[in-house]
Amino acid sequence: MCKFLSLLSTILLLSATIILAQPNSEVRLIMNEPADCINNIMYLDIEVRAASIEDTFRVSGQNYRFSFDGDLVGDPKIETELELSGVVTDGTNTVSFYNTHTLVGSLDTIVSYNVEHSGPVGYLITTDWLSIGRVSFDLLTDAGCFNFPVHIAPVFPSTSVSAITPNGLVPTNITGQDLSACIEDICTVPTAEIYEEANWSIFPNPVNDQAYLQLERTNFEGEVVKVEVMDVSGKRIYTEILSDNSFSTASLLPGIYLVQLRTDNWQSGVQKLVKLK
């Protein structure tokens, strides 16, 4: 009987001590916004996701910590709060509230990006990357390669992402993806293959809503001339047929772009375009 009572007490004690499972999450730093190399500013996005479908969780408070090279970049600021800002609704139509993001706790060359959850149930984190916020840095030099390592335990201070469970808040097990890049790469205009040289320019530049071309070559023998607008990495954003030697820039966000002209048998060199607003 004593052994039975002892065993029963042990079972009850284990039942009362709930060991909470910890979801696995992934945190990465990524450059989704091209660097503003005229004003010497780069942008870094913080993103999070569940490591697998089984690890899907609702997120509470978060503290993302990472380091930077103070000789190359400096003066981190919150440029934009992205997905988890204010009142948000996820794919299950569940409403959650997150307070204003802060950099409280940042020290020297360590960024501490904070997101506080104020209720009720928390945004659902799935296996899709969710952009949390964008941090801007001043580029302090025009050359050099930098690394932004995510601080993961046991590195101190470490990143924390809390999951909401029926039994309370639990920390997620985090793996991090650092960001590495060279200033020469993010601020270099890619060189295009030129089939035929032609002197041309864009005006006004910087531009607001409409750009005009001054083009030396005017006889395209009935060919359709297309204007291709790219980001600074060379990724095409949109293509427009040239009309009256002008094209619209109204849909572009402020920033730096690359512009190239093409026909079926010809392409121009690349010109840099600055969009103001």
Secondary structure, DSSP 8 states (H G I E B T S, - for coil): -HHHHHHHHHHHHHHHS------EEEEEEE--S--BTTTTEEEEEEEEEESSGGG-EEEEEEEEEEE--TTTEEEEEEEEE-SSSEEEE-TT--EEEE---B-TT-BTTEEEEEE-EEEES-EEE-SS-EEEEEEEEEE--SS-EEEE-B--TTSSS--EEEEEETTEEEE-EEEEE-EEEEHHHHT-------SS---EEEESSSBSSEEEEEES----TT---EEEEE-TTS-EEEEEE-BTTEEE-TT--SEEEEEEEE-SS-B---EEEEE--
